[in-house]
Amino acid sequence: MTGIDTMRDVFGYTGEGVKIGIIDYPFASSSEIDYFQNDTFELYYCSSDALTDTYSSHGNCVFCIIAGYYEDEDSGKSYYGAVPDAKLYATSGIDYRNALEVLLDNGVDVINCSMIFGSDGSNNYGDTAKFMDHIVSYHNVTYVGAAGNSGINSIGSGQMGYNTITVGFCDSNGEISSVSSYNSSLSVYKPDITAPGDAFVLPATRDSSTETPSASGGTSFATPVVTGAVAQLCQAVPALASNPRLMKAVLLAGSTINDYIDKEYMISQKYSGFSRQYGAGILNVLNSYALVSSRQNYAEGTIATTTNSVTTTMNINASAGKLIRVCLVYDKCNTITGSHSSSSSTIVSPSVEQWALTITTPDNDTYSKSNSGDSKIMISFLSTGSGTYTFKWVRTSGAQNTTSTSYGIAASVQNY
Protein backbone atom coordinates (compact mmCIF):
# COMPACT_ATOMS: atom_id res chain seq x y z
CA MET A 1 0.00 0.00 0.00
CA THR A 2 2.71 2.48 0.96
CA GLY A 3 5.48 1.56 -1.49
CA ILE A 4 7.99 1.12 1.33
CA ASP A 5 8.83 -2.49 0.38
CA THR A 6 9.62 -1.46 -3.19
CA MET A 7 11.78 1.44 -2.05
CA ARG A 8 13.74 -0.95 0.20
CA ASP A 9 13.91 -4.16 -1.85
CA VAL A 10 13.96 -2.83 -5.42
CA PHE A 11 15.65 0.57 -5.16
CA GLY A 12 17.85 -0.32 -2.19
CA TYR A 13 16.85 2.47 0.19
CA THR A 14 17.46 0.66 3.46
CA GLY A 15 18.28 3.69 5.60
CA GLU A 16 22.05 3.50 5.23
CA GLY A 17 23.55 6.64 6.79
CA VAL A 18 20.23 7.89 8.18
CA LYS A 19 19.86 8.67 11.90
CA ILE A 20 16.44 8.24 13.51
CA GLY A 21 15.52 9.40 16.99
CA ILE A 22 12.57 8.22 19.03
CA ILE A 23 10.77 9.44 22.12
CA ASP A 24 8.75 6.54 23.53
CA TYR A 25 8.02 4.45 26.63
CA PRO A 26 9.14 1.90 27.67
CA PHE A 27 12.09 0.23 25.99
CA ALA A 28 13.39 -3.28 26.56
CA SER A 29 16.71 -3.71 28.30
CA SER A 30 16.76 -7.47 27.73
CA SER A 31 19.85 -9.00 26.14
CA GLU A 32 17.53 -11.39 24.30
CA ILE A 33 16.52 -8.79 21.73
CA ASP A 34 17.19 -10.39 18.35
CA TYR A 35 15.21 -8.32 15.88
CA PHE A 36 17.74 -5.63 14.95
CA GLN A 37 20.99 -5.85 13.06
CA ASN A 38 24.20 -5.29 15.01
CA ASP A 39 24.73 -1.68 16.09
CA THR A 40 21.35 -0.59 14.76
CA PHE A 41 19.50 0.06 18.01
CA GLU A 42 20.89 1.93 21.02
CA LEU A 43 19.27 2.83 24.34
CA TYR A 44 20.73 6.27 24.24
CA TYR A 45 19.17 8.30 27.02
CA CYS A 46 16.61 6.42 29.10
CA SER A 47 15.79 6.66 32.79
CA SER A 48 15.77 3.43 34.79
CA ASP A 49 11.98 3.43 35.16
CA ALA A 50 11.62 3.56 31.38
CA LEU A 51 13.27 0.16 30.90
CA THR A 52 11.65 -3.24 31.14
CA ASP A 53 13.04 -6.78 31.23
CA THR A 54 10.56 -7.99 28.63
CA TYR A 55 11.51 -7.32 25.05
CA SER A 56 7.97 -6.83 23.75
CA SER A 57 7.86 -3.18 24.81
CA HIS A 58 5.93 -0.38 23.11
CA GLY A 59 9.11 1.47 22.18
CA ASN A 60 10.79 -1.60 20.71
CA CYS A 61 7.69 -2.48 18.68
CA VAL A 62 7.71 1.02 17.20
CA PHE A 63 11.40 0.81 16.30
CA CYS A 64 10.89 -2.72 14.94
CA ILE A 65 8.49 -1.29 12.32
CA ILE A 66 11.11 1.28 11.37
CA ALA A 67 14.25 -0.88 11.32
CA GLY A 68 13.50 -4.44 12.41
CA TYR A 69 15.55 -7.31 10.98
CA TYR A 70 14.65 -10.88 11.92
CA GLU A 71 15.16 -14.25 10.23
CA ASP A 72 13.88 -17.43 11.89
CA GLU A 73 15.93 -20.33 10.53
CA ASP A 74 13.54 -22.93 12.00
CA SER A 75 10.38 -21.61 10.37
CA GLY A 76 11.97 -19.92 7.39
CA LYS A 77 10.05 -16.74 8.16
CA SER A 78 11.68 -13.35 7.90
CA TYR A 79 10.74 -9.81 8.87
CA TYR A 80 12.29 -6.54 7.69
CA GLY A 81 11.33 -3.06 8.81
CA ALA A 82 11.30 -0.10 6.45
CA VAL A 83 14.97 0.84 6.88
CA PRO A 84 16.94 -1.96 8.62
CA ASP A 85 20.27 -0.22 8.00
CA ALA A 86 19.36 3.05 9.74
CA LYS A 87 20.88 4.07 13.07
CA LEU A 88 18.34 4.30 15.92
CA TYR A 89 18.58 6.49 19.02
CA ALA A 90 16.12 5.73 21.83
CA THR A 91 15.12 8.23 24.53
CA SER A 92 12.55 7.55 27.23
CA GLY A 93 11.38 8.43 30.71
CA ILE A 94 12.79 11.95 30.76
CA ASP A 95 11.38 15.40 30.08
CA TYR A 96 10.63 15.65 26.37
CA ARG A 97 12.67 18.84 26.04
CA ASN A 98 15.79 17.11 27.30
CA ALA A 99 15.05 14.12 25.10
CA LEU A 100 14.87 16.38 22.06
CA GLU A 101 18.14 18.04 23.05
CA VAL A 102 19.87 14.64 23.14
CA LEU A 103 18.50 13.67 19.75
CA LEU A 104 19.45 17.00 18.17
CA ASP A 105 22.96 16.77 19.65
CA ASN A 106 23.33 13.41 17.90
CA GLY A 107 22.31 14.86 14.54
CA VAL A 108 19.18 12.80 13.89
CA ASP A 109 17.43 13.36 10.56
CA VAL A 110 13.94 12.48 11.75
CA ILE A 111 12.24 12.10 15.14
CA ASN A 112 9.44 9.60 15.74
CA CYS A 113 7.03 10.02 18.65
CA SER A 114 4.33 7.36 19.07
CA MET A 115 3.27 8.54 22.49
CA ILE A 116 1.39 11.56 23.80
CA PHE A 117 3.39 13.84 26.06
CA GLY A 118 2.99 17.31 27.49
CA SER A 119 0.03 18.78 29.36
CA ASP A 120 -1.72 20.89 26.73
CA GLY A 121 -4.82 18.70 26.52
CA SER A 122 -6.43 17.39 23.35
CA ASN A 123 -6.92 19.55 20.25
CA ASN A 124 -5.10 22.46 21.83
CA TYR A 125 -2.17 24.43 20.47
CA GLY A 126 -0.35 24.78 23.78
CA ASP A 127 3.26 25.10 24.86
CA THR A 128 4.20 21.53 23.88
CA ALA A 129 3.01 21.97 20.30
CA LYS A 130 4.56 25.44 20.14
CA PHE A 131 7.88 23.99 21.29
CA MET A 132 7.74 21.27 18.63
CA ASP A 133 7.13 23.91 15.95
CA HIS A 134 10.28 25.71 17.08
CA ILE A 135 12.31 22.49 16.97
CA VAL A 136 11.22 21.74 13.39
CA SER A 137 11.57 25.29 12.10
CA TYR A 138 14.81 26.33 13.81
CA HIS A 139 16.67 23.01 13.91
CA ASN A 140 15.47 21.74 10.52
CA VAL A 141 14.51 18.23 11.60
CA THR A 142 11.41 16.31 10.53
CA TYR A 143 9.14 15.35 13.42
CA VAL A 144 6.52 12.59 12.96
CA GLY A 145 3.93 12.13 15.72
CA ALA A 146 0.96 9.87 16.43
CA ALA A 147 -2.45 11.56 16.32
CA GLY A 148 -3.80 9.33 19.09
CA ASN A 149 -6.50 6.67 19.32
CA SER A 150 -9.47 8.54 20.78
CA GLY A 151 -11.49 9.59 17.73
CA ILE A 152 -13.02 12.98 17.07
CA ASN A 153 -11.47 16.16 18.49
CA SER A 154 -8.78 14.31 20.41
CA ILE A 155 -5.43 15.05 18.73
CA GLY A 156 -2.87 14.47 21.48
CA SER A 157 -0.87 17.10 23.31
CA GLY A 158 2.16 18.12 21.27
CA GLN A 159 0.83 16.74 17.98
CA MET A 160 -1.10 19.90 17.09
CA GLY A 161 2.09 21.56 15.88
CA TYR A 162 1.75 23.25 12.50
CA ASN A 163 5.24 22.17 11.39
CA THR A 164 4.94 18.56 12.55
CA ILE A 165 3.69 15.58 10.53
CA THR A 166 0.77 14.11 12.48
CA VAL A 167 -0.31 10.60 11.49
CA GLY A 168 -3.71 8.89 11.53
CA PHE A 169 -4.21 5.18 10.89
CA CYS A 170 -6.19 2.97 8.55
CA ASP A 171 -6.54 -0.77 8.01
CA SER A 172 -4.82 -2.80 5.29
CA ASN A 173 -7.62 -1.90 2.85
CA GLY A 174 -7.18 1.80 3.40
CA GLU A 175 -10.28 2.40 5.52
CA ILE A 176 -9.76 4.83 8.40
CA SER A 177 -10.08 3.44 11.91
CA SER A 178 -12.99 4.76 13.95
CA VAL A 179 -10.60 5.49 16.84
CA SER A 180 -7.95 7.34 14.83
CA SER A 181 -7.87 10.85 16.31
CA TYR A 182 -8.71 13.94 14.27
CA ASN A 183 -10.06 17.43 14.75
CA SER A 184 -13.38 18.35 13.20
CA SER A 185 -13.46 22.13 13.06
CA LEU A 186 -10.13 23.85 13.77
CA SER A 187 -8.40 25.83 11.02
CA VAL A 188 -5.35 23.57 11.10
CA TYR A 189 -6.17 20.12 9.69
CA LYS A 190 -4.84 17.22 11.78
CA PRO A 191 -3.82 14.52 11.01
CA ASP A 192 -1.66 15.55 8.07
CA ILE A 193 -1.46 12.07 6.53
CA THR A 194 -2.68 8.52 7.13
CA ALA A 195 -0.80 5.21 7.08
CA PRO A 196 -1.70 1.55 7.76
CA GLY A 197 -1.51 0.83 11.47
CA ASP A 198 -3.83 -2.11 11.99
CA ALA A 199 -2.89 -5.63 13.17
CA PHE A 200 0.89 -5.48 12.89
CA VAL A 201 2.49 -8.85 13.58
CA LEU A 202 6.03 -8.12 14.75
CA PRO A 203 8.92 -10.20 16.08
CA ALA A 204 9.06 -7.58 18.86
CA THR A 205 5.66 -8.75 20.15
CA ARG A 206 7.03 -12.15 21.16
CA ASP A 207 7.85 -12.82 24.79
CA SER A 208 9.82 -15.41 26.74
CA SER A 209 6.90 -17.85 26.87
CA THR A 210 6.19 -18.07 23.14
CA GLU A 211 7.90 -17.61 19.81
CA THR A 212 4.61 -16.69 18.15
CA PRO A 213 4.24 -12.95 17.53
CA SER A 214 0.93 -11.32 18.42
CA ALA A 215 -0.92 -8.58 16.56
CA SER A 216 -1.20 -4.99 17.66
CA GLY A 217 -2.09 -1.66 16.08
CA GLY A 218 -3.01 2.02 16.38
CA THR A 219 -1.55 5.39 15.41
CA SER A 220 1.52 4.32 17.44
CA PHE A 221 2.25 1.81 14.67
CA ALA A 222 1.16 3.95 11.71
CA THR A 223 3.56 6.70 12.76
CA PRO A 224 6.78 4.64 12.36
CA VAL A 225 5.54 3.61 8.91
CA VAL A 226 5.64 7.27 7.91
CA THR A 227 8.99 7.70 9.69
CA GLY A 228 10.37 4.78 7.67
CA ALA A 229 9.27 6.49 4.46
CA VAL A 230 10.89 9.74 5.59
CA ALA A 231 14.14 7.86 6.26
CA GLN A 232 14.05 6.30 2.78
CA LEU A 233 13.60 9.73 1.22
CA CYS A 234 16.46 11.12 3.35
CA GLN A 235 18.73 8.46 1.88
CA ALA A 236 17.43 8.90 -1.66
CA VAL A 237 17.62 12.72 -1.62
CA PRO A 238 19.96 13.79 1.22
CA ALA A 239 18.93 17.45 0.92
CA LEU A 240 15.49 16.50 2.24
CA ALA A 241 17.02 15.49 5.57
CA SER A 242 17.59 19.14 6.50
CA ASN A 243 14.44 20.57 4.92
CA PRO A 244 11.34 19.52 6.89
CA ARG A 245 9.09 21.91 4.94
CA LEU A 246 9.92 20.29 1.63
CA MET A 247 9.86 16.79 3.17
CA LYS A 248 6.32 17.38 4.41
CA ALA A 249 5.21 18.84 1.08
CA VAL A 250 6.70 15.87 -0.78
CA LEU A 251 4.96 13.33 1.48
CA LEU A 252 1.58 15.05 1.37
CA ALA A 253 1.64 15.70 -2.38
CA GLY A 254 2.50 12.04 -2.99
CA SER A 255 -0.28 10.67 -0.79
CA THR A 256 -3.17 8.89 -2.47
CA ILE A 257 -6.93 9.35 -2.35
CA ASN A 258 -8.63 5.96 -2.20
CA ASP A 259 -12.26 4.91 -2.56
CA TYR A 260 -12.95 5.46 1.14
CA ILE A 261 -12.14 9.16 0.80
CA ASP A 262 -14.55 11.62 -0.81
CA LYS A 263 -12.62 12.24 -4.01
CA GLU A 264 -14.89 15.00 -5.27
CA TYR A 265 -14.47 16.84 -2.00
CA MET A 266 -10.70 16.44 -2.08
CA ILE A 267 -10.30 17.92 -5.56
CA SER A 268 -13.03 20.57 -5.28
CA GLN A 269 -11.67 24.10 -5.27
CA LYS A 270 -14.41 25.14 -2.84
CA TYR A 271 -12.92 23.16 0.03
CA SER A 272 -9.59 22.91 1.82
CA GLY A 273 -8.10 20.03 -0.18
CA PHE A 274 -7.68 17.97 3.01
CA SER A 275 -9.88 15.37 4.66
CA ARG A 276 -10.61 15.84 8.35
CA GLN A 277 -9.91 12.16 9.12
CA TYR A 278 -7.32 11.27 6.45
CA GLY A 279 -5.45 14.56 6.13
CA ALA A 280 -3.89 14.71 2.66
CA GLY A 281 -4.56 10.99 2.11
CA ILE A 282 -2.71 7.70 2.49
CA LEU A 283 1.08 7.55 2.44
CA ASN A 284 2.61 6.49 -0.89
CA VAL A 285 6.37 6.95 -0.79
CA LEU A 286 6.77 5.83 -4.42
CA ASN A 287 4.76 8.84 -5.60
CA SER A 288 6.86 11.07 -3.36
CA TYR A 289 10.09 9.52 -4.60
CA ALA A 290 9.06 9.97 -8.23
CA LEU A 291 8.34 13.66 -7.86
CA VAL A 292 11.74 14.43 -6.29
CA SER A 293 13.86 12.05 -8.38
CA SER A 294 12.85 11.49 -11.99
CA ARG A 295 10.26 14.28 -12.26
CA GLN A 296 11.89 16.88 -10.01
CA ASN A 297 8.60 18.69 -9.55
CA TYR A 298 9.44 20.62 -6.42
CA ALA A 299 10.87 23.92 -5.20
CA GLU A 300 11.99 25.38 -1.88
CA GLY A 301 13.19 28.70 -0.58
CA THR A 302 12.63 31.56 1.83
CA ILE A 303 10.46 34.68 1.68
CA ALA A 304 11.83 37.74 3.50
CA THR A 305 9.48 40.24 5.14
CA THR A 306 10.04 42.61 2.22
CA THR A 307 8.82 39.99 -0.29
CA ASN A 308 5.22 38.88 -0.40
CA SER A 309 5.04 36.65 -3.48
CA VAL A 310 6.98 33.97 -5.34
CA THR A 311 6.40 32.69 -8.88
CA THR A 312 7.98 29.56 -10.32
CA THR A 313 7.32 27.10 -13.12
CA MET A 314 7.47 23.33 -13.38
CA ASN A 315 7.44 21.13 -16.46
CA ILE A 316 4.89 18.47 -15.52
CA ASN A 317 4.47 15.36 -17.64
CA ALA A 318 0.83 14.42 -17.08
CA SER A 319 -1.48 13.02 -19.72
CA ALA A 320 -5.11 14.13 -19.73
CA GLY A 321 -7.13 12.68 -16.87
CA LYS A 322 -4.18 12.18 -14.52
CA LEU A 323 -4.50 13.60 -11.02
CA ILE A 324 -2.05 16.36 -10.14
CA ARG A 325 -1.63 17.02 -6.42
CA VAL A 326 0.24 20.13 -5.31
CA CYS A 327 1.15 20.84 -1.69
CA LEU A 328 2.69 24.05 -0.36
CA VAL A 329 4.10 23.96 3.19
CA TYR A 330 5.55 26.93 5.08
CA ASP A 331 6.93 27.48 8.57
CA LYS A 332 5.19 28.51 11.76
CA CYS A 333 8.23 30.42 12.99
CA ASN A 334 8.27 30.06 16.78
CA THR A 335 11.32 31.09 18.81
CA ILE A 336 12.57 30.26 22.31
CA THR A 337 13.84 32.80 24.82
CA GLY A 338 16.00 31.06 27.37
CA SER A 339 17.16 27.45 27.68
CA HIS A 340 15.50 24.75 25.59
CA SER A 341 15.57 22.37 28.53
CA SER A 342 13.82 24.74 30.94
CA SER A 343 10.03 24.66 31.14
CA SER A 344 10.14 28.28 32.28
CA SER A 345 11.66 29.52 29.01
CA THR A 346 9.42 31.78 26.96
CA ILE A 347 8.04 30.59 23.63
CA VAL A 348 7.36 33.42 21.19
CA SER A 349 4.66 32.21 18.81
CA PRO A 350 3.47 34.72 16.18
CA SER A 351 0.20 34.08 14.40
CA VAL A 352 0.34 31.71 11.47
CA GLU A 353 0.78 33.61 8.24
CA GLN A 354 -1.98 33.65 5.63
CA TRP A 355 -0.94 32.57 2.17
CA ALA A 356 -2.70 31.98 -1.16
CA LEU A 357 -1.59 29.62 -3.95
CA THR A 358 -2.58 29.91 -7.63
CA ILE A 359 -1.72 27.37 -10.33
CA THR A 360 -1.98 28.17 -14.03
CA THR A 361 -2.01 25.21 -16.46
CA PRO A 362 -0.55 25.13 -20.00
CA ASP A 363 -4.13 25.74 -21.22
CA ASN A 364 -4.39 28.83 -18.97
CA ASP A 365 -6.87 27.24 -16.58
CA THR A 366 -6.35 28.44 -13.03
CA TYR A 367 -6.80 26.77 -9.64
CA SER A 368 -6.53 28.76 -6.44
CA LYS A 369 -6.76 28.26 -2.70
CA SER A 370 -6.07 30.55 0.21
CA ASN A 371 -5.36 29.59 3.76
CA SER A 372 -6.24 31.47 6.92
CA GLY A 373 -5.31 29.15 9.75
CA ASP A 374 -2.94 26.40 8.64
CA SER A 375 0.61 26.26 7.33
CA LYS A 376 -0.14 24.03 4.37
CA ILE A 377 -2.20 24.36 1.19
CA MET A 378 -3.26 21.48 -1.04
CA ILE A 379 -4.66 21.79 -4.57
CA SER A 380 -5.65 18.67 -6.51
CA PHE A 381 -7.03 18.71 -10.05
CA LEU A 382 -7.32 16.56 -13.17
CA SER A 383 -4.74 17.33 -15.84
CA THR A 384 -5.60 18.29 -19.39
CA GLY A 385 -2.08 17.56 -20.59
CA SER A 386 1.66 17.95 -20.15
CA GLY A 387 3.50 21.24 -20.28
CA THR A 388 4.65 24.18 -18.23
CA TYR A 389 2.63 24.90 -15.11
CA THR A 390 3.03 28.21 -13.30
CA PHE A 391 2.83 28.41 -9.52
CA LYS A 392 2.41 31.65 -7.60
CA TRP A 393 2.06 31.94 -3.85
CA VAL A 394 1.30 35.22 -2.13
CA ARG A 395 1.64 36.04 1.54
CA THR A 396 -1.62 37.88 2.12
CA SER A 397 -0.99 38.78 5.78
CA GLY A 398 1.47 38.31 8.59
CA ALA A 399 4.45 39.57 6.59
CA GLN A 400 5.84 41.42 9.58
CA ASN A 401 5.59 38.49 11.99
CA THR A 402 9.01 37.06 11.16
CA THR A 403 12.21 38.11 9.48
CA SER A 404 11.71 35.37 6.90
CA THR A 405 9.59 32.30 6.24
CA SER A 406 10.87 29.09 4.64
CA TYR A 407 8.66 27.05 2.33
CA GLY A 408 8.56 23.89 0.23
CA ILE A 409 6.23 23.03 -2.63
CA ALA A 410 5.82 19.71 -4.45
CA ALA A 411 3.62 18.30 -7.23
CA SER A 412 2.86 14.65 -7.90
CA VAL A 413 1.20 12.96 -10.85
CA GLN A 414 -0.90 9.89 -10.15
CA ASN A 415 -3.90 7.87 -11.28
CA TYR A 416 -7.34 9.10 -10.30
C-alpha positions in Angstrom: 0.0 0.0 0.0 2.7 2.5 1.0 5.5 1.6 -1.5 8.0 1.1 1.3 8.8 -2.5 0.4 9.6 -1.5 -3.2 11.8 1.4 -2.0 13.7 -1.0 0.2 13.9 -4.2 -1.8 14.0 -2.8 -5.4 15.6 0.6 -5.2 17.8 -0.3 -2.2 16.9 2.5 0.2 17.5 0.7 3.5 18.3 3.7 5.6 22.1 3.5 5.2 23.5 6.6 6.8 20.2 7.9 8.2 19.9 8.7 11.9 16.4 8.2 13.5 15.5 9.4 17.0 12.6 8.2 19.0 10.8 9.4 22.1 8.8 6.5 23.5 8.0 4.4 26.6 9.1 1.9 27.7 12.1 0.2 26.0 13.4 -3.3 26.6 16.7 -3.7 28.3 16.8 -7.5 27.7 19.9 -9.0 26.1 17.5 -11.4 24.3 16.5 -8.8 21.7 17.2 -10.4 18.3 15.2 -8.3 15.9 17.7 -5.6 14.9 21.0 -5.8 13.1 24.2 -5.3 15.0 24.7 -1.7 16.1 21.3 -0.6 14.8 19.5 0.1 18.0 20.9 1.9 21.0 19.3 2.8 24.3 20.7 6.3 24.2 19.2 8.3 27.0 16.6 6.4 29.1 15.8 6.7 32.8 15.8 3.4 34.8 12.0 3.4 35.2 11.6 3.6 31.4 13.3 0.2 30.9 11.7 -3.2 31.1 13.0 -6.8 31.2 10.6 -8.0 28.6 11.5 -7.3 25.1 8.0 -6.8 23.8 7.9 -3.2 24.8 5.9 -0.4 23.1 9.1 1.5 22.2 10.8 -1.6 20.7 7.7 -2.5 18.7 7.7 1.0 17.2 11.4 0.8 16.3 10.9 -2.7 14.9 8.5 -1.3 12.3 11.1 1.3 11.4 14.2 -0.9 11.3 13.5 -4.4 12.4 15.5 -7.3 11.0 14.6 -10.9 11.9 15.2 -14.2 10.2 13.9 -17.4 11.9 15.9 -20.3 10.5 13.5 -22.9 12.0 10.4 -21.6 10.4 12.0 -19.9 7.4 10.0 -16.7 8.2 11.7 -13.3 7.9 10.7 -9.8 8.9 12.3 -6.5 7.7 11.3 -3.1 8.8 11.3 -0.1 6.4 15.0 0.8 6.9 16.9 -2.0 8.6 20.3 -0.2 8.0 19.4 3.1 9.7 20.9 4.1 13.1 18.3 4.3 15.9 18.6 6.5 19.0 16.1 5.7 21.8 15.1 8.2 24.5 12.5 7.6 27.2 11.4 8.4 30.7 12.8 11.9 30.8 11.4 15.4 30.1 10.6 15.7 26.4 12.7 18.8 26.0 15.8 17.1 27.3 15.0 14.1 25.1 14.9 16.4 22.1 18.1 18.0 23.0 19.9 14.6 23.1 18.5 13.7 19.7 19.5 17.0 18.2 23.0 16.8 19.6 23.3 13.4 17.9 22.3 14.9 14.5 19.2 12.8 13.9 17.4 13.4 10.6 13.9 12.5 11.8 12.2 12.1 15.1 9.4 9.6 15.7 7.0 10.0 18.7 4.3 7.4 19.1 3.3 8.5 22.5 1.4 11.6 23.8 3.4 13.8 26.1 3.0 17.3 27.5 0.0 18.8 29.4 -1.7 20.9 26.7 -4.8 18.7 26.5 -6.4 17.4 23.3 -6.9 19.5 20.2 -5.1 22.5 21.8 -2.2 24.4 20.5 -0.4 24.8 23.8 3.3 25.1 24.9 4.2 21.5 23.9 3.0 22.0 20.3 4.6 25.4 20.1 7.9 24.0 21.3 7.7 21.3 18.6 7.1 23.9 15.9 10.3 25.7 17.1 12.3 22.5 17.0 11.2 21.7 13.4 11.6 25.3 12.1 14.8 26.3 13.8 16.7 23.0 13.9 15.5 21.7 10.5 14.5 18.2 11.6 11.4 16.3 10.5 9.1 15.3 13.4 6.5 12.6 13.0 3.9 12.1 15.7 1.0 9.9 16.4 -2.4 11.6 16.3 -3.8 9.3 19.1 -6.5 6.7 19.3 -9.5 8.5 20.8 -11.5 9.6 17.7 -13.0 13.0 17.1 -11.5 16.2 18.5 -8.8 14.3 20.4 -5.4 15.0 18.7 -2.9 14.5 21.5 -0.9 17.1 23.3 2.2 18.1 21.3 0.8 16.7 18.0 -1.1 19.9 17.1 2.1 21.6 15.9 1.7 23.2 12.5 5.2 22.2 11.4 4.9 18.6 12.5 3.7 15.6 10.5 0.8 14.1 12.5 -0.3 10.6 11.5 -3.7 8.9 11.5 -4.2 5.2 10.9 -6.2 3.0 8.6 -6.5 -0.8 8.0 -4.8 -2.8 5.3 -7.6 -1.9 2.8 -7.2 1.8 3.4 -10.3 2.4 5.5 -9.8 4.8 8.4 -10.1 3.4 11.9 -13.0 4.8 14.0 -10.6 5.5 16.8 -8.0 7.3 14.8 -7.9 10.8 16.3 -8.7 13.9 14.3 -10.1 17.4 14.8 -13.4 18.3 13.2 -13.5 22.1 13.1 -10.1 23.8 13.8 -8.4 25.8 11.0 -5.3 23.6 11.1 -6.2 20.1 9.7 -4.8 17.2 11.8 -3.8 14.5 11.0 -1.7 15.5 8.1 -1.5 12.1 6.5 -2.7 8.5 7.1 -0.8 5.2 7.1 -1.7 1.6 7.8 -1.5 0.8 11.5 -3.8 -2.1 12.0 -2.9 -5.6 13.2 0.9 -5.5 12.9 2.5 -8.9 13.6 6.0 -8.1 14.8 8.9 -10.2 16.1 9.1 -7.6 18.9 5.7 -8.8 20.2 7.0 -12.2 21.2 7.9 -12.8 24.8 9.8 -15.4 26.7 6.9 -17.9 26.9 6.2 -18.1 23.1 7.9 -17.6 19.8 4.6 -16.7 18.2 4.2 -12.9 17.5 0.9 -11.3 18.4 -0.9 -8.6 16.6 -1.2 -5.0 17.7 -2.1 -1.7 16.1 -3.0 2.0 16.4 -1.6 5.4 15.4 1.5 4.3 17.4 2.2 1.8 14.7 1.2 3.9 11.7 3.6 6.7 12.8 6.8 4.6 12.4 5.5 3.6 8.9 5.6 7.3 7.9 9.0 7.7 9.7 10.4 4.8 7.7 9.3 6.5 4.5 10.9 9.7 5.6 14.1 7.9 6.3 14.1 6.3 2.8 13.6 9.7 1.2 16.5 11.1 3.4 18.7 8.5 1.9 17.4 8.9 -1.7 17.6 12.7 -1.6 20.0 13.8 1.2 18.9 17.5 0.9 15.5 16.5 2.2 17.0 15.5 5.6 17.6 19.1 6.5 14.4 20.6 4.9 11.3 19.5 6.9 9.1 21.9 4.9 9.9 20.3 1.6 9.9 16.8 3.2 6.3 17.4 4.4 5.2 18.8 1.1 6.7 15.9 -0.8 5.0 13.3 1.5 1.6 15.1 1.4 1.6 15.7 -2.4 2.5 12.0 -3.0 -0.3 10.7 -0.8 -3.2 8.9 -2.5 -6.9 9.4 -2.3 -8.6 6.0 -2.2 -12.3 4.9 -2.6 -13.0 5.5 1.1 -12.1 9.2 0.8 -14.6 11.6 -0.8 -12.6 12.2 -4.0 -14.9 15.0 -5.3 -14.5 16.8 -2.0 -10.7 16.4 -2.1 -10.3 17.9 -5.6 -13.0 20.6 -5.3 -11.7 24.1 -5.3 -14.4 25.1 -2.8 -12.9 23.2 0.0 -9.6 22.9 1.8 -8.1 20.0 -0.2 -7.7 18.0 3.0 -9.9 15.4 4.7 -10.6 15.8 8.3 -9.9 12.2 9.1 -7.3 11.3 6.5 -5.5 14.6 6.1 -3.9 14.7 2.7 -4.6 11.0 2.1 -2.7 7.7 2.5 1.1 7.6 2.4 2.6 6.5 -0.9 6.4 6.9 -0.8 6.8 5.8 -4.4 4.8 8.8 -5.6 6.9 11.1 -3.4 10.1 9.5 -4.6 9.1 10.0 -8.2 8.3 13.7 -7.9 11.7 14.4 -6.3 13.9 12.0 -8.4 12.8 11.5 -12.0 10.3 14.3 -12.3 11.9 16.9 -10.0 8.6 18.7 -9.5 9.4 20.6 -6.4 10.9 23.9 -5.2 12.0 25.4 -1.9 13.2 28.7 -0.6 12.6 31.6 1.8 10.5 34.7 1.7 11.8 37.7 3.5 9.5 40.2 5.1 10.0 42.6 2.2 8.8 40.0 -0.3 5.2 38.9 -0.4 5.0 36.6 -3.5 7.0 34.0 -5.3 6.4 32.7 -8.9 8.0 29.6 -10.3 7.3 27.1 -13.1 7.5 23.3 -13.4 7.4 21.1 -16.5 4.9 18.5 -15.5 4.5 15.4 -17.6 0.8 14.4 -17.1 -1.5 13.0 -19.7 -5.1 14.1 -19.7 -7.1 12.7 -16.9 -4.2 12.2 -14.5 -4.5 13.6 -11.0 -2.0 16.4 -10.1 -1.6 17.0 -6.4 0.2 20.1 -5.3 1.2 20.8 -1.7 2.7 24.1 -0.4 4.1 24.0 3.2 5.5 26.9 5.1 6.9 27.5 8.6 5.2 28.5 11.8 8.2 30.4 13.0 8.3 30.1 16.8 11.3 31.1 18.8 12.6 30.3 22.3 13.8 32.8 24.8 16.0 31.1 27.4 17.2 27.4 27.7 15.5 24.7 25.6 15.6 22.4 28.5 13.8 24.7 30.9 10.0 24.7 31.1 10.1 28.3 32.3 11.7 29.5 29.0 9.4 31.8 27.0 8.0 30.6 23.6 7.4 33.4 21.2 4.7 32.2 18.8 3.5 34.7 16.2 0.2 34.1 14.4 0.3 31.7 11.5 0.8 33.6 8.2 -2.0 33.6 5.6 -0.9 32.6 2.2 -2.7 32.0 -1.2 -1.6 29.6 -4.0 -2.6 29.9 -7.6 -1.7 27.4 -10.3 -2.0 28.2 -14.0 -2.0 25.2 -16.5 -0.6 25.1 -20.0 -4.1 25.7 -21.2 -4.4 28.8 -19.0 -6.9 27.2 -16.6 -6.3 28.4 -13.0 -6.8 26.8 -9.6 -6.5 28.8 -6.4 -6.8 28.3 -2.7 -6.1 30.6 0.2 -5.4 29.6 3.8 -6.2 31.5 6.9 -5.3 29.1 9.7 -2.9 26.4 8.6 0.6 26.3 7.3 -0.1 24.0 4.4 -2.2 24.4 1.2 -3.3 21.5 -1.0 -4.7 21.8 -4.6 -5.7 18.7 -6.5 -7.0 18.7 -10.0 -7.3 16.6 -13.2 -4.7 17.3 -15.8 -5.6 18.3 -19.4 -2.1 17.6 -20.6 1.7 18.0 -20.1 3.5 21.2 -20.3 4.7 24.2 -18.2 2.6 24.9 -15.1 3.0 28.2 -13.3 2.8 28.4 -9.5 2.4 31.7 -7.6 2.1 31.9 -3.9 1.3 35.2 -2.1 1.6 36.0 1.5 -1.6 37.9 2.1 -1.0 38.8 5.8 1.5 38.3 8.6 4.4 39.6 6.6 5.8 41.4 9.6 5.6 38.5 12.0 9.0 37.1 11.2 12.2 38.1 9.5 11.7 35.4 6.9 9.6 32.3 6.2 10.9 29.1 4.6 8.7 27.1 2.3 8.6 23.9 0.2 6.2 23.0 -2.6 5.8 19.7 -4.5 3.6 18.3 -7.2 2.9 14.6 -7.9 1.2 13.0 -10.8 -0.9 9.9 -10.2 -3.9 7.9 -11.3 -7.3 9.1 -10.3 
